[in-house]
Amino acid sequence: MALDVGSRTIGLAVTDPLGYTAQGLVTIRRKNKRADLAALKEVIEKYGVVELVVGLPLRMSGAEGRQSEKMRDFVAVLEQHFDLPIHLWDERLTSVEANRVLRETEMSIKKRAAVVDQLAAVLILQNWMEARHHALEP
């Protein structure tokens, strides 16, 4: 499962059982650490999640900044609560791409705002799966 973590929401995406495609799942409205972890636990258990991919916000240069540090802190909390492999993945431009794709639809601005984080999570997961697939090719 992929997480696009923001200050107000967490977009989630899951893969099909064979790991070929990613689908947007839900956007969690963040409240506090306990509520966020409870919501994630519920989804992890419901979907039988076996590993997590968390978007890592990098600067355009590829360097880490303050947001990257916050995300690493969040991942440390996830590691304390979930016995799952957790992968950090470069999320540069995923929200920009998600917004671009959604602008091309007939969806209202309000509806786009509700799913943009899910779509960003889909892009994070799809990119991670493609990179892993290419790494496994002979």
Residue, then its C-alpha position, 0 to 999 in steps of 0.5 A: m500500500a502506498l501513502d501520500v502523506g500531507s499535513r491534513t490528509i493521507g492518500l492511500a493506494v493499493t495494488d492488485p494481488l499480482g502487483y501489476t496495477a495500483q488503485g486509489l483507495v481512500t483519503i484519510r483526514r488527519k486528526n492526531k497521531r493516534a487517530d491516523l494510526a488507527a485509520l491506517k491499521e484498519v485499512i492494513e488489516k482490511y486489505g491484508v497489506v504486506e508492505l508500505v511505500v511512503g512518498l518521500p518529498l525531495r527538493m527538485s535537486g533530489a536533496e532532502g529538506r525539512q519535509s523529508e525529515k518530517m516524513r522520516d519521523f512519520v515513518a519511524v512512528l509507522e515502524q514502531h506500530f506496524d511489523l511491515p517492510i516500509h519503503l520510502w519513494d521519491e514523490r517529486l511531482t506526483s501531486v503536480e501530475a495528479n492535479r494535471v490529470l484531474r484537471e483534464t476530467e469533468m470533475s468539480i474542484k471540490k471532488r478533485a480535492a477529495v481524490v488528488d491525494q489518492l491519485a498521488a498515492v497511485l502514482i507513487l505506488q505505480n512508480w515504485m512497482e515499475a522500478r522494482h519490476h525493472a530491478l528484478e529483470p535479468 
